[in-house]
Structures are given as C-alpha cells and as structure tokens.
C-alpha cells in the first residue's frame, strides 16, 4: 500500500512542474551548416529524423510532385544499400521508418532503440546523400504514385484544401499540390529527381533532430562522421530563395450533384510562422471549436457554432484551421453538410467570425486557452512527437521555443486581443473559397463577401 501511494504521488506532477521539468533542447551547428538538435530523456527508445527545407513550394509547374516522388524513391534503395537492402536493415533493428512531404518541408525519421542511435544516423545520412534513383524503380514508383493520385481524388476534404490553395495563391508556387498532377508525374525524369535532390538536400537546409534516451555529444559525433559528403554543402549561388506568394480573394467551385455531401472551405490570409498573432488566432479557433456528428454533448457543447449545428442540423462536421507558411498563411474553416444546409451553415459560421471580431468574452477566451494548453503538453507524448517538434521549430523559427514561453504567450491573450487580431485578419477582408460537391445552394461570391462585415448603426 505504501508503495502504491508513493507511485501515485510521484506521478501527480502539476502543469507548472511539467513545463519546468522539460529537458533543455541542445543545438549544435556543424561546419557544413547542418543543425543537430536533441532533447535527452530516460526513454529506452529514441526517434531520430531529418527535417529538410524542401517541398512543393520549391517546384514549378513542370517539376510539381518531384519532392513527393523523391520521398517514395529514398525508401527504394541507396548506392550503398541497393534494392530492398535499406528497408531490411531498418527492420533488422526492429525500427520504424517513415517520412512525409508538405509544401515547405520534407521529413524522414526512424524510431529505434536508444542504443542503435549511431546506426540510425548512418542510415539517414545514406538515405539523403546516396539515393540510388534507379530507372527501373522510378518507373515502378511512377505507377504507384499515379494510383495514389486516383485514390486521393476520392478524399474530398483533401481535394477541397488543394482547391483552396489553388485559388488563394493562384499563379504562385503555393498553388501547387504536394503530390503533383497526373501530367507532371508522367513527365518527371530521373534527371528532374536528381536535380531536386542535388538542389535541396543540402546541409544548411537540414535539421538532424533526436529525442529520447540519447546523448547529444554522441549524436553530434555521429553526424560529423556521416554527414560529410562534398556534394552535401552549398556551391556558390545554389541557395534557393522563396518567391513571395500573394493571397487572392477568389473562389473555385467544383459542382457535382451526384455526390451526397458538400465540402466547403473559406479562408482569409493569415500570418506566417513567426508572427506572434498566431497564438491569438489559435485561441480564436479554439473558441469556435470543432464538431462531428459522432461527438457527444449535443446542444450543451461549449462551442456556440457546434450547439447551433446540433440544434438546426446544419452540418455533419466542421473544423477551423490556421495553416502557416514562411511568409503567409490560411486562416479559415471547413465544413461538410447536406446540400440543403450549405447556406445556413455558411451564414452561422461567418456570424461566428463576426462575433469574434466584435463581442468575444473573457470566459470564452479562458476556456480556449485551457484547450490550447492541453494540446501543447500533448506534444510531450512520445519521442516521435517531440522529435518532430524540435525539427519543425528549427526550420520555422530558427530555435526550439520552450513550452514555458508558449505558456506565457497564451496567458497574455485576453478578449480584447482576440477581438483586435481577428478584426485585423477577418473583418471586411476578401476570402478565398473552395467548394466541392452538391453546392447549388452556396451563395454568389459577392453575397459571401458582404457577410465579412456587419453594418453598425
């Protein structure tokens, strides 16, 4: 009994103690520009990964999808480990290998036993420095990707967000989809993929991040040993500077009355990653809340929009979003509704936006801040989430922002700040709209634009 009591007391750390007891993130920059960052803990496992400043924003219409194609190819063998030898070596460690590509970053990471960290670093270095790009494997993966594109077309939420980017950033690199188009994937050559790797997989554009039971000194030593290729550093003018992507208030409508549900996304231009307004906008989104018909609570939910959705059967689901990039972003909401509820749901959702700008209350802000705090400490759950947090932060902010600093920023938000910042980004702004499905009831763009302000008498 005494032992059980002791165990319970040891596990009952307060929120403040949790923030204070987080290990320090150690960062070392190597001579070739590679940033090595880690957070040490007593975990028996570790996650080590490479976060790279590369993605579809660095592509043009001809090479759109090259980054996604390369992501597929790096798992199909290297010059040192041809064919399936790479995957077999990862599996022999009992490790888990994964990766993803987005519009501004690419990541490859491995979760393994802490004792295998040096081997994991060697595998990751081989993966990005010696990708084989064999012609036979390229043709095989081309077919796989084309099949994936067909399957993605059935995910209407993803289609809607791709349309939203296409209309909001039309004519710019952010309008590209991450996966590319059927036409671009068919036309990509080995030379295109090799050029993409040679241009973007460079040490100054990478962060080697690790979390778990590892030593930072040992991680740095392993990085110095394996990330040393002459082709891994920049040559002269090979640094790629991002072109500005201008936001445009406009719309894309893909009407298909054969589909059962309508997907609607509406967004205004939001701030880039480093803008402090993001914290306030995330509080605003927490006030709006999210809803799905599978949720419990009914009309008693704290979100006013969710309560309205339940009471009047407005939608099947809705969710706000704040998607940030280096110098811009999309702040908005997405909902799925029956064809005859589109207008009512849009009216209520825009009404909530106007209420955020004009009459947000302190009690709502307090609830929203607690929600953000809960989401923030959830980032501590597992070495993979911590590792991703470290890698993404160093790419986006140039440093790992401590949770204590996030807590201070969240605590500083009050109702007036929410009203002021929401007015800055939402009130009387031209939105971007993407709509897919049976959307006959979606009002004309000018009518939707007129609901972006209230006439004050």
Secondary structure, 3 states (H helix, E strand, C coil): CHHHHHHHHHHCCCHHHHHHCCCCCEEEECCCCCEEEEEECCCCEEEEEEEECCCHHHCCCCCCCHHHHHHHHHCCCECCCCCCHHHHHHHHCCCEEEEEECCCCEEEEEEEEHHHHHHHHHHHHHHHHCECCCHHHHHHHHHHHHHHHHHHCCCHHHHHHHHHHHHHCCCCHHHCCCCCCHHHHHHCCHHHHHHHHHHHCCHHHEEEEEEECCCHHHHHHHHHHHCCCHHHCCCCCCCCCCCCCCCCCCEEEEECCCCCCEEEEEEEEECCCCCCHHHHHHHHHHHHCEEECCCCCHHHCCCHHHHHHHHHCCCCEEEEEEEECCCCEEEEEEEEECHHHHHHHHHHHHHHHHHHHHCCCHHHHHHHHHHHHHHHHHHHCCHHHHHHHHHHHHHHCCCCCCHHHHHHHHHCCCHHHHHHHHHHHCCCCCCEEEEEECCCCCCCHHHHHHCCCCCCC
